[in-house]
Amino acid sequence: MDRETRLKRLHFRAHHRGTREADMMIGGYFDAYSAGWSANEIDLFEALLEEQDVDIMAWALGTQSVPARWEGSMMQAMRDIDYVAVAK
Protein backbone atom coordinates (compact mmCIF):
# COMPACT_ATOMS: atom_id res chain seq x y z
CA MET A 1 0.00 0.00 0.00
CA ASP A 2 1.39 3.43 -0.87
CA ARG A 3 2.19 6.10 1.73
CA GLU A 4 -0.80 8.32 0.94
CA THR A 5 -3.28 5.46 1.30
CA ARG A 6 -1.71 4.30 4.57
CA LEU A 7 -1.87 7.79 6.01
CA LYS A 8 -5.53 8.16 5.00
CA ARG A 9 -6.35 4.88 6.72
CA LEU A 10 -4.37 5.85 9.81
CA HIS A 11 -6.09 9.25 9.87
CA PHE A 12 -9.46 7.52 9.98
CA ARG A 13 -8.35 5.08 12.68
CA ALA A 14 -6.77 7.85 14.77
CA HIS A 15 -9.95 9.93 14.68
CA HIS A 16 -12.46 7.11 15.22
CA ARG A 17 -11.30 5.43 18.42
CA GLY A 18 -14.63 5.08 20.20
CA THR A 19 -14.52 7.96 22.66
CA ARG A 20 -14.34 11.65 21.95
CA GLU A 21 -11.36 12.06 24.29
CA ALA A 22 -9.34 9.36 22.54
CA ASP A 23 -10.33 10.72 19.14
CA MET A 24 -9.07 14.16 20.15
CA MET A 25 -5.85 12.95 21.73
CA ILE A 26 -4.77 10.30 19.25
CA GLY A 27 -6.25 12.08 16.23
CA GLY A 28 -4.75 15.38 17.35
CA TYR A 29 -1.35 13.76 17.67
CA PHE A 30 -1.71 12.27 14.19
CA ASP A 31 -2.70 15.64 12.72
CA ALA A 32 0.22 17.41 14.35
CA TYR A 33 2.98 14.99 13.33
CA SER A 34 2.02 12.57 10.55
CA ALA A 35 3.07 14.73 7.61
CA GLY A 36 6.74 14.35 8.51
CA TRP A 37 6.76 10.66 9.45
CA SER A 38 9.17 8.20 7.92
CA ALA A 39 7.99 4.74 6.88
CA ASN A 40 9.27 3.38 10.21
CA GLU A 41 7.33 6.00 12.16
CA ILE A 42 4.18 5.13 10.22
CA ASP A 43 4.73 1.48 11.12
CA LEU A 44 5.20 2.39 14.78
CA PHE A 45 2.05 4.51 14.92
CA GLU A 46 0.09 1.80 13.15
CA ALA A 47 1.23 -0.69 15.80
CA LEU A 48 0.38 1.76 18.59
CA LEU A 49 -3.20 1.91 17.33
CA GLU A 50 -3.54 -1.78 18.19
CA GLU A 51 -3.19 -0.88 21.88
CA GLN A 52 -6.17 -0.01 24.07
CA ASP A 53 -7.15 3.65 24.05
CA VAL A 54 -7.20 3.84 27.84
CA ASP A 55 -3.60 2.64 27.91
CA ILE A 56 -2.39 5.04 25.21
CA MET A 57 -4.06 7.94 26.98
CA ALA A 58 -2.70 6.94 30.40
CA TRP A 59 0.83 6.70 28.97
CA ALA A 60 0.51 10.09 27.28
CA LEU A 61 -0.93 11.71 30.39
CA GLY A 62 1.66 10.10 32.67
CA THR A 63 -0.86 8.31 34.87
CA GLN A 64 0.51 4.89 33.95
CA SER A 65 4.05 3.73 33.28
CA VAL A 66 4.91 3.48 29.60
CA PRO A 67 6.01 0.00 28.51
CA ALA A 68 9.57 -0.10 27.17
CA ARG A 69 8.25 -0.87 23.67
CA TRP A 70 6.48 2.49 23.52
CA GLU A 71 8.94 4.68 25.39
CA GLY A 72 10.69 7.03 23.00
CA SER A 73 10.25 10.12 20.88
CA MET A 74 6.69 9.32 19.79
CA MET A 75 5.41 8.94 23.34
CA GLN A 76 7.37 12.00 24.45
CA ALA A 77 5.75 14.01 21.67
CA MET A 78 2.34 12.72 22.81
CA ARG A 79 3.15 13.97 26.30
CA ASP A 80 4.42 17.35 25.09
CA ILE A 81 1.74 18.32 22.57
CA ASP A 82 -0.64 21.12 23.53
CA TYR A 83 -3.96 19.40 22.87
CA VAL A 84 -5.93 22.58 23.57
CA ALA A 85 -4.13 24.33 20.70
CA VAL A 86 -4.58 21.29 18.44
CA ALA A 87 -8.35 21.21 19.07
CA LYS A 88 -8.89 24.83 17.99
N, CA, C and O atoms as CSV, one atom per row, in Angstrom:
chain,resi,resn,atom,element,x,y,z
A,1,MET,N,N,0.845,-1.165,0.000
A,1,MET,CA,C,0.000,0.000,0.000
A,1,MET,C,C,0.902,1.244,0.000
A,1,MET,O,O,1.908,1.282,0.709
A,2,ASP,N,N,0.546,2.237,-0.780
A,2,ASP,CA,C,1.387,3.433,-0.873
A,2,ASP,C,C,1.216,4.313,0.377
A,2,ASP,O,O,0.269,4.150,1.147
A,3,ARG,N,N,2.150,5.238,0.553
A,3,ARG,CA,C,2.190,6.102,1.733
A,3,ARG,C,C,0.889,6.882,1.920
A,3,ARG,O,O,0.337,6.922,3.019
A,4,GLU,N,N,0.410,7.490,0.860
A,4,GLU,CA,C,-0.800,8.316,0.938
A,4,GLU,C,C,-2.001,7.504,1.429
A,4,GLU,O,O,-2.758,7.962,2.285
A,5,THR,N,N,-2.168,6.317,0.891
A,5,THR,CA,C,-3.281,5.457,1.297
A,5,THR,C,C,-3.142,5.042,2.757
A,5,THR,O,O,-4.119,5.053,3.507
A,6,ARG,N,N,-1.931,4.676,3.158
A,6,ARG,CA,C,-1.706,4.298,4.566
A,6,ARG,C,C,-2.041,5.448,5.494
A,6,ARG,O,O,-2.695,5.251,6.519
A,7,LEU,N,N,-1.604,6.641,5.148
A,7,LEU,CA,C,-1.873,7.793,6.005
A,7,LEU,C,C,-3.366,8.108,6.074
A,7,LEU,O,O,-3.864,8.499,7.130
A,8,LYS,N,N,-4.078,7.944,4.977
A,8,LYS,CA,C,-5.527,8.160,4.997
A,8,LYS,C,C,-6.216,7.155,5.921
A,8,LYS,O,O,-7.119,7.509,6.679
A,9,ARG,N,N,-5.780,5.912,5.848
A,9,ARG,CA,C,-6.352,4.883,6.723
A,9,ARG,C,C,-6.020,5.158,8.182
A,9,ARG,O,O,-6.878,5.023,9.055
A,10,LEU,N,N,-4.780,5.543,8.444
A,10,LEU,CA,C,-4.374,5.854,9.811
A,10,LEU,C,C,-5.101,7.087,10.338
A,10,LEU,O,O,-5.455,7.147,11.516
A,11,HIS,N,N,-5.324,8.069,9.469
A,11,HIS,CA,C,-6.085,9.254,9.872
A,11,HIS,C,C,-7.469,8.831,10.360
A,11,HIS,O,O,-7.919,9.266,11.420
A,12,PHE,N,N,-8.132,7.994,9.593
A,12,PHE,CA,C,-9.459,7.521,9.984
A,12,PHE,C,C,-9.401,6.790,11.316
A,12,PHE,O,O,-10.196,7.065,12.215
A,13,ARG,N,N,-8.464,5.863,11.443
A,13,ARG,CA,C,-8.351,5.083,12.678
A,13,ARG,C,C,-8.001,5.946,13.878
A,13,ARG,O,O,-8.481,5.694,14.984
A,14,ALA,N,N,-7.169,6.961,13.673
A,14,ALA,CA,C,-6.765,7.845,14.770
A,14,ALA,C,C,-7.922,8.721,15.245
A,14,ALA,O,O,-7.982,9.093,16.417
A,15,HIS,N,N,-8.836,9.048,14.336
A,15,HIS,CA,C,-9.946,9.930,14.678
A,15,HIS,C,C,-11.241,9.201,15.005
A,15,HIS,O,O,-12.239,9.847,15.324
A,16,HIS,N,N,-11.253,7.901,14.935
A,16,HIS,CA,C,-12.455,7.106,15.220
A,16,HIS,C,C,-12.104,5.990,16.198
A,16,HIS,O,O,-12.142,4.809,15.854
A,17,ARG,N,N,-11.761,6.384,17.419
A,17,ARG,CA,C,-11.303,5.430,18.421
A,17,ARG,C,C,-12.425,4.875,19.274
A,17,ARG,O,O,-12.287,3.787,19.832
A,18,GLY,N,N,-13.521,5.584,19.389
A,18,GLY,CA,C,-14.628,5.078,20.200
A,18,GLY,C,C,-15.056,6.043,21.288
A,18,GLY,O,O,-16.203,6.006,21.733
A,19,THR,N,N,-14.150,6.906,21.722
A,19,THR,CA,C,-14.525,7.960,22.663
A,19,THR,C,C,-14.016,9.283,22.118
A,19,THR,O,O,-13.004,9.339,21.419
A,20,ARG,N,N,-14.727,10.333,22.447
A,20,ARG,CA,C,-14.342,11.652,21.954
A,20,ARG,C,C,-12.947,12.043,22.455
A,20,ARG,O,O,-12.161,12.635,21.716
A,21,GLU,N,N,-12.650,11.710,23.711
A,21,GLU,CA,C,-11.359,12.063,24.293
A,21,GLU,C,C,-10.213,11.376,23.557
A,21,GLU,O,O,-9.195,12.001,23.260
A,22,ALA,N,N,-10.382,10.094,23.267
A,22,ALA,CA,C,-9.343,9.355,22.542
A,22,ALA,C,C,-9.226,9.864,21.113
A,22,ALA,O,O,-8.123,9.984,20.581
A,23,ASP,N,N,-10.358,10.161,20.496
A,23,ASP,CA,C,-10.328,10.724,19.137
A,23,ASP,C,C,-9.525,12.018,19.111
A,23,ASP,O,O,-8.713,12.240,18.213
A,24,MET,N,N,-9.760,12.870,20.108
A,24,MET,CA,C,-9.074,14.160,20.146
A,24,MET,C,C,-7.581,13.996,20.441
A,24,MET,O,O,-6.749,14.668,19.830
A,25,MET,N,N,-7.246,13.113,21.366
A,25,MET,CA,C,-5.848,12.955,21.731
A,25,MET,C,C,-5.061,12.247,20.632
A,25,MET,O,O,-4.047,12.766,20.166
A,26,ILE,N,N,-5.508,11.098,20.227
A,26,ILE,CA,C,-4.773,10.299,19.245
A,26,ILE,C,C,-4.887,10.934,17.859
A,26,ILE,O,O,-3.902,11.007,17.123
A,27,GLY,N,N,-6.078,11.388,17.508
A,27,GLY,CA,C,-6.251,12.076,16.229
A,27,GLY,C,C,-5.492,13.393,16.178
A,27,GLY,O,O,-4.912,13.742,15.150
A,28,GLY,N,N,-5.495,14.123,17.287
A,28,GLY,CA,C,-4.751,15.379,17.352
A,28,GLY,C,C,-3.258,15.168,17.197
A,28,GLY,O,O,-2.573,15.944,16.530
A,29,TYR,N,N,-2.761,14.109,17.820
A,29,TYR,CA,C,-1.346,13.764,17.668
A,29,TYR,C,C,-1.048,13.437,16.203
A,29,TYR,O,O,-0.067,13.922,15.639
A,30,PHE,N,N,-1.893,12.620,15.601
A,30,PHE,CA,C,-1.713,12.270,14.186
A,30,PHE,C,C,-1.674,13.524,13.320
A,30,PHE,O,O,-0.789,13.673,12.477
A,31,ASP,N,N,-2.630,14.423,13.527
A,31,ASP,CA,C,-2.704,15.642,12.719
A,31,ASP,C,C,-1.453,16.500,12.874
A,31,ASP,O,O,-0.982,17.102,11.908
A,32,ALA,N,N,-0.925,16.554,14.076
A,32,ALA,CA,C,0.221,17.410,14.353
A,32,ALA,C,C,1.525,16.868,13.766
A,32,ALA,O,O,2.403,17.652,13.406
A,33,TYR,N,N,1.670,15.552,13.665
A,33,TYR,CA,C,2.981,14.987,13.331
A,33,TYR,C,C,3.051,14.119,12.074
A,33,TYR,O,O,4.145,13.927,11.543
A,34,SER,N,N,1.965,13.604,11.589
A,34,SER,CA,C,2.018,12.573,10.549
A,34,SER,C,C,2.650,13.017,9.237
A,34,SER,O,O,3.239,12.195,8.535
A,35,ALA,N,N,2.544,14.266,8.896
A,35,ALA,CA,C,3.070,14.734,7.607
A,35,ALA,C,C,4.570,14.487,7.469
A,35,ALA,O,O,5.061,14.269,6.362
A,36,GLY,N,N,5.290,14.520,8.569
A,36,GLY,CA,C,6.738,14.348,8.506
A,36,GLY,C,C,7.234,12.960,8.863
A,36,GLY,O,O,8.442,12.759,8.987
A,37,TRP,N,N,6.348,12.006,9.030
A,37,TRP,CA,C,6.758,10.664,9.448
A,37,TRP,C,C,7.489,9.900,8.356
A,37,TRP,O,O,7.161,9.988,7.173
A,38,SER,N,N,8.487,9.151,8.795
A,38,SER,CA,C,9.170,8.199,7.917
A,38,SER,C,C,8.316,6.931,7.842
A,38,SER,O,O,7.324,6.800,8.560
A,39,ALA,N,N,8.703,6.013,6.979
A,39,ALA,CA,C,7.986,4.736,6.879
A,39,ALA,C,C,8.037,3.993,8.207
A,39,ALA,O,O,7.053,3.361,8.592
A,40,ASN,N,N,9.153,4.054,8.912
A,40,ASN,CA,C,9.269,3.381,10.215
A,40,ASN,C,C,8.347,4.014,11.244
A,40,ASN,O,O,7.752,3.309,12.060
A,41,GLU,N,N,8.224,5.327,11.217
A,41,GLU,CA,C,7.333,6.003,12.158
A,41,GLU,C,C,5.870,5.690,11.852
A,41,GLU,O,O,5.055,5.580,12.769
A,42,ILE,N,N,5.540,5.549,10.594
A,42,ILE,CA,C,4.180,5.133,10.222
A,42,ILE,C,C,3.914,3.739,10.760
A,42,ILE,O,O,2.851,3.480,11.323
A,43,ASP,N,N,4.873,2.842,10.589
A,43,ASP,CA,C,4.735,1.477,11.118
A,43,ASP,C,C,4.523,1.495,12.623
A,43,ASP,O,O,3.665,0.779,13.138
A,44,LEU,N,N,5.294,2.306,13.328
A,44,LEU,CA,C,5.203,2.391,14.780
A,44,LEU,C,C,3.842,2.917,15.215
A,44,LEU,O,O,3.235,2.369,16.135
A,45,PHE,N,N,3.357,3.964,14.573
A,45,PHE,CA,C,2.047,4.511,14.923
A,45,PHE,C,C,0.944,3.499,14.624
A,45,PHE,O,O,0.000,3.349,15.400
A,46,GLU,N,N,1.071,2.817,13.512
A,46,GLU,CA,C,0.089,1.795,13.150
A,46,GLU,C,C,0.035,0.703,14.218
A,46,GLU,O,O,-1.046,0.232,14.569
A,47,ALA,N,N,1.182,0.306,14.727
A,47,ALA,CA,C,1.233,-0.692,15.795
A,47,ALA,C,C,0.650,-0.130,17.095
A,47,ALA,O,O,-0.040,-0.844,17.823
A,48,LEU,N,N,0.923,1.140,17.388
A,48,LEU,CA,C,0.381,1.757,18.593
A,48,LEU,C,C,-1.143,1.733,18.585
A,48,LEU,O,O,-1.766,1.558,19.633
A,49,LEU,N,N,-1.739,1.905,17.426
A,49,LEU,CA,C,-3.197,1.915,17.332
A,49,LEU,C,C,-3.828,0.572,17.686
A,49,LEU,O,O,-5.040,0.493,17.887
A,50,GLU,N,N,-3.031,-0.468,17.763
A,50,GLU,CA,C,-3.536,-1.776,18.190
A,50,GLU,C,C,-3.680,-1.860,19.710
A,50,GLU,O,O,-4.324,-2.775,20.224
A,51,GLU,N,N,-3.085,-0.913,20.423
A,51,GLU,CA,C,-3.190,-0.877,21.881
A,51,GLU,C,C,-4.549,-0.308,22.289
A,51,GLU,O,O,-5.241,0.324,21.490
A,52,GLN,N,N,-4.910,-0.544,23.538
A,52,GLN,CA,C,-6.166,-0.013,24.070
A,52,GLN,C,C,-6.067,1.501,24.248
A,52,GLN,O,O,-5.035,2.017,24.677
A,53,ASP,N,N,-7.133,2.199,23.920
A,53,ASP,CA,C,-7.153,3.654,24.051
A,53,ASP,C,C,-6.851,4.110,25.464
A,53,ASP,O,O,-6.106,5.069,25.662
A,54,VAL,N,N,-7.420,3.431,26.446
A,54,VAL,CA,C,-7.199,3.844,27.837
A,54,VAL,C,C,-5.721,3.747,28.197
A,54,VAL,O,O,-5.217,4.561,28.970
A,55,ASP,N,N,-5.033,2.768,27.647
A,55,ASP,CA,C,-3.598,2.637,27.913
A,55,ASP,C,C,-2.813,3.745,27.226
A,55,ASP,O,O,-1.958,4.376,27.848
A,56,ILE,N,N,-3.093,3.986,25.953
A,56,ILE,CA,C,-2.392,5.042,25.214
A,56,ILE,C,C,-2.571,6.378,25.920
A,56,ILE,O,O,-1.613,7.130,26.095
A,57,MET,N,N,-3.788,6.665,26.321
A,57,MET,CA,C,-4.064,7.937,26.978
A,57,MET,C,C,-3.363,8.021,28.336
A,57,MET,O,O,-2.824,9.071,28.686
A,58,ALA,N,N,-3.366,6.947,29.089
A,58,ALA,CA,C,-2.697,6.940,30.395
A,58,ALA,C,C,-1.189,7.137,30.235
A,58,ALA,O,O,-0.566,7.839,31.031
A,59,TRP,N,N,-0.604,6.522,29.212
A,59,TRP,CA,C,0.834,6.705,28.969
A,59,TRP,C,C,1.121,8.155,28.608
A,59,TRP,O,O,2.071,8.754,29.112
A,60,ALA,N,N,0.292,8.714,27.731
A,60,ALA,CA,C,0.509,10.088,27.281
A,60,ALA,C,C,0.285,11.097,28.405
A,60,ALA,O,O,0.954,12.129,28.460
A,61,LEU,N,N,-0.643,10.802,29.287
A,61,LEU,CA,C,-0.933,11.710,30.395
A,61,LEU,C,C,-0.007,11.484,31.589
A,61,LEU,O,O,0.028,12.300,32.510
A,62,GLY,N,N,0.732,10.395,31.578
A,62,GLY,CA,C,1.658,10.101,32.669
A,62,GLY,C,C,1.007,9.483,33.889
A,62,GLY,O,O,1.596,9.491,34.970
A,63,THR,N,N,-0.194,8.947,33.740
A,63,THR,CA,C,-0.865,8.311,34.870
A,63,THR,C,C,-0.575,6.824,34.968
A,63,THR,O,O,-0.975,6.168,35.930
A,64,GLN,N,N,0.115,6.299,33.980
A,64,GLN,CA,C,0.505,4.892,33.952
A,64,GLN,C,C,1.886,4.815,33.330
A,64,GLN,O,O,2.205,5.570,32.411
A,65,SER,N,N,2.702,3.905,33.829
A,65,SER,CA,C,4.045,3.734,33.276
A,65,SER,C,C,3.975,3.281,31.824
A,65,SER,O,O,3.132,2.464,31.452
A,66,VAL,N,N,4.862,3.819,31.024
A,66,VAL,CA,C,4.907,3.478,29.598
A,66,VAL,C,C,5.744,2.209,29.433
A,66,VAL,O,O,6.879,2.160,29.907
A,67,PRO,N,N,5.210,1.189,28.775
A,67,PRO,CA,C,6.010,-0.003,28.505
A,67,PRO,C,C,7.240,0.353,27.667
A,67,PRO,O,O,7.201,1.279,26.856
A,68,ALA,N,N,8.310,-0.376,27.866
A,68,ALA,CA,C,9.571,-0.097,27.166
A,68,ALA,C,C,9.372,-0.027,25.656
A,68,ALA,O,O,10.026,0.772,24.986
A,69,ARG,N,N,8.485,-0.848,25.115
A,69,ARG,CA,C,8.248,-0.873,23.670
A,69,ARG,C,C,7.805,0.490,23.144
A,69,ARG,O,O,8.128,0.864,22.017
A,70,TRP,N,N,7.063,1.226,23.969
A,70,TRP,CA,C,6.480,2.492,23.516
A,70,TRP,C,C,7.215,3.725,24.025
A,70,TRP,O,O,6.902,4.846,23.625
A,71,GLU,N,N,8.176,3.527,24.893
A,71,GLU,CA,C,8.941,4.675,25.388
A,71,GLU,C,C,9.857,5.174,24.281
A,71,GLU,O,O,10.563,4.386,23.652
A,72,GLY,N,N,9.846,6.461,24.047
A,72,GLY,CA,C,10.687,7.032,23.001
A,72,GLY,C,C,10.127,8.355,22.528
A,72,GLY,O,O,9.290,8.968,23.190
A,73,SER,N,N,10.602,8.783,21.373
A,73,SER,CA,C,10.249,10.118,20.879
A,73,SER,C,C,8.757,10.271,20.577
A,73,SER,O,O,8.195,11.347,20.783
A,74,MET,N,N,8.109,9.207,20.091
A,74,MET,CA,C,6.688,9.319,19.787
A,74,MET,C,C,5.884,9.555,21.064
A,74,MET,O,O,5.022,10.432,21.102
A,75,MET,N,N,6.161,8.780,22.100
A,75,MET,CA,C,5.411,8.943,23.336
A,75,MET,C,C,5.753,10.275,24.004
A,75,MET,O,O,4.887,10.908,24.608
A,76,GLN,N,N,7.002,10.698,23.898
A,76,GLN,CA,C,7.373,11.995,24.454
A,76,GLN,C,C,6.618,13.115,23.739
A,76,GLN,O,O,6.153,14.061,24.376
A,77,ALA,N,N,6.499,13.008,22.433
A,77,ALA,CA,C,5.747,14.010,21.674
A,77,ALA,C,C,4.274,13.991,22.077
A,77,ALA,O,O,3.639,15.044,22.141
A,78,MET,N,N,3.727,12.810,22.347
A,78,MET,CA,C,2.337,12.724,22.808
A,78,MET,C,C,2.185,13.417,24.157
A,78,MET,O,O,1.158,14.041,24.425
A,79,ARG,N,N,3.189,13.310,24.992
A,79,ARG,CA,C,3.151,13.968,26.301
A,79,ARG,C,C,3.286,15.481,26.163
A,79,ARG,O,O,2.669,16.228,26.922
A,80,ASP,N,N,4.077,15.934,25.211
A,80,ASP,CA,C,4.422,17.347,25.087
A,80,ASP,C,C,3.420,18.183,24.304
A,80,ASP,O,O,3.372,19.402,24.472
A,81,ILE,N,N,2.626,17.554,23.456
A,81,ILE,CA,C,1.736,18.317,22.574
A,81,ILE,C,C,0.708,19.104,23.387
A,81,ILE,O,O,0.230,18.633,24.420
A,82,ASP,N,N,0.382,20.276,22.924
A,82,ASP,CA,C,-0.635,21.123,23.534
A,82,ASP,C,C,-1.965,20.775,22.868
A,82,ASP,O,O,-2.290,21.307,21.807
A,83,TYR,N,N,-2.728,19.888,23.491
A,83,TYR,CA,C,-3.959,19.401,22.874
A,83,TYR,C,C,-5.030,20.479,22.796
A,83,TYR,O,O,-5.925,20.394,21.955
A,84,VAL,N,N,-4.957,21.480,23.648
A,84,VAL,CA,C,-5.927,22.580,23.571
A,84,VAL,C,C,-5.699,23.344,22.268
A,84,VAL,O,O,-6.655,23.680,21.570
A,85,ALA,N,N,-4.445,23.617,21.942
A,85,ALA,CA,C,-4.125,24.335,20.704
A,85,ALA,C,C,-4.477,23.491,19.480
A,85,ALA,O,O,-4.927,24.028,18.468
A,86,VAL,N,N,-4.276,22.179,19.564
A,86,VAL,CA,C,-4.581,21.290,18.439
A,86,VAL,C,C,-6.079,21.259,18.169
A,86,VAL,O,O,-6.493,21.173,17.013
A,87,ALA,N,N,-6.897,21.328,19.210
A,87,ALA,CA,C,-8.348,21.207,19.071
A,87,ALA,C,C,-8.997,22.468,18.497
A,87,ALA,O,O,-10.151,22.421,18.072
A,88,LYS,N,N,-8.290,23.574,18.478
A,88,LYS,CA,C,-8.888,24.830,17.988
A,88,LYS,C,C,-9.013,24.838,16.489
A,88,LYS,O,O,-9.494,25.815,15.915
